[in-house]
Amino acid sequence: MRIIDFRLRPPVGSFLDMVMYSKIERSAQMCAGLGMTLSPSAVAKSEEMMLREMDAAGIEKGVVPGRVSPGLGSIGTDELARIVARHPSRLAGLAAIDPSNRRAAIAEIDKAMHTGMKGVVLEPGFLANPMALDDARIYPIYAHCEDRRIPVLFMAGGNVGPDVGYSNPEHIDRVARDFPELRIISGHGNWPWAAQIIHVCYRRPNIWLSPDMYLYNGMPGSADYIAAANGFLSERFLFASAYPLMPLQETVDTFLKFKLKESVVDRVMYRNAAELLGL
């Protein structure tokens, strides 16, 4: 079986300054709350150990999202490109974009695509001056990505802003409505609004769903996500571990125990991601 992990942050460079590594005890508590234990590579902060764990888990490639956040840590396009270039057969990068200045953001997107990035990441709720996904100031950026067929990953669920309203699927629904050819990925699956985002995905065929860590240990909505993956979302559902917050082997093993149709497993574990990013 071939596997693409759609959310993997390696223990190297500026990732180590991010809260997920700098406060590893916090990450361990989050992982335990989801019924698992951190990977040894995450605890040791070892990239080589992570690659060996990827091999053991059957993960062919990890999709590495950048980040721009004054609170959680940041990694720029140039550094991310260097990290990916060291392991081009194992990693694919998504450049983080700060949408606060549309001209600078568009220039950064074009630069990112020239450096080999496979798409971009927008997390406007994490900015010093948070914005919702459907803030009108971001719309020129969406138009630019839509015209150039650049996939956009949103941090759309979990703790994505100052309050729970930032993860409300109404925001992503409006963006998908206004840019129907923009390929959108809902990272963290707009959790905890599982039923609502599934309905939005039913309405908007340009949204891919990646609930990653919120599928496990009986989290509310997890059964609904799997039901959608077995049904109309089978070609727009993406497997992701959210490493280092989740262990690679245990996450893969647990995911494969979900009651997924045999015809769906290859799509959600590999083909959907490969087709979406052109891997």
Secondary structure, 3 states (H helix, E strand, C coil): CCEEECCECCCCHHHHHCHHHHCHHHHHHHHHHCCCCCCHHHHHCCHHHHHHHHHHHCEEEEEEECECCCCCCCECHHHHHHHHHHCCCCEEEEEECCCCCHHHHHHHHHHHHHCCCCEEEECHHHCCCCCCCCCHHHHHHHHHHHHCCCCEEEECCCCCCCCHHHHCHHHHHHHHHHCCCCCEEEEHHHCCCHHHHHHHHHHCCCEEEECHHHHCCCCCCHHHHHHHHHCCCCCCECCCCCECCCCHHHHHHHHHCCCCCHHHHHHHHHHHHHHHHCC
